[in-house]
């Protein structure tokens, strides 16, 4: 009888482990989506920053040019 109970205990542990792996995979997928969203936002901010720097550099040259 102890062999059967040990087998059932092993099956329960395997099911619990499988559930934990599934929850971890789901959490990882959600984190992946968030990281991609942050990456896109950072990329947009970098593009805006570069554009602002180009405009500020370009406008200062125009002001200094006619002197």
ChimeraX attribute file (.defattr): number of C-alpha atoms within 10 A of each C-alpha:
attribute: neighborCount
match mode: 1-to-1
recipient: residues
	/A:1	6
	/A:2	7
	/A:3	8
	/A:4	9
	/A:5	10
	/A:6	11
	/A:7	12
	/A:8	12
	/A:9	12
	/A:10	12
	/A:11	12
	/A:12	12
	/A:13	12
	/A:14	12
	/A:15	12
	/A:16	12
	/A:17	12
	/A:18	12
	/A:19	12
	/A:20	12
	/A:21	12
	/A:22	12
	/A:23	12
	/A:24	12
	/A:25	12
	/A:26	12
	/A:27	12
	/A:28	12
	/A:29	12
	/A:30	11
	/A:31	12
	/A:32	12
	/A:33	12
	/A:34	12
	/A:35	12
	/A:36	11
	/A:37	12
	/A:38	12
	/A:39	12
	/A:40	12
	/A:41	12
	/A:42	12
	/A:43	12
	/A:44	12
	/A:45	12
	/A:46	12
	/A:47	12
	/A:48	12
	/A:49	12
	/A:50	12
	/A:51	12
	/A:52	12
	/A:53	12
	/A:54	12
	/A:55	12
	/A:56	11
	/A:57	11
	/A:58	11
	/A:59	12
	/A:60	11
	/A:61	11
	/A:62	10
	/A:63	9
	/A:64	8
	/A:65	8
	/A:66	6
	/A:67	5
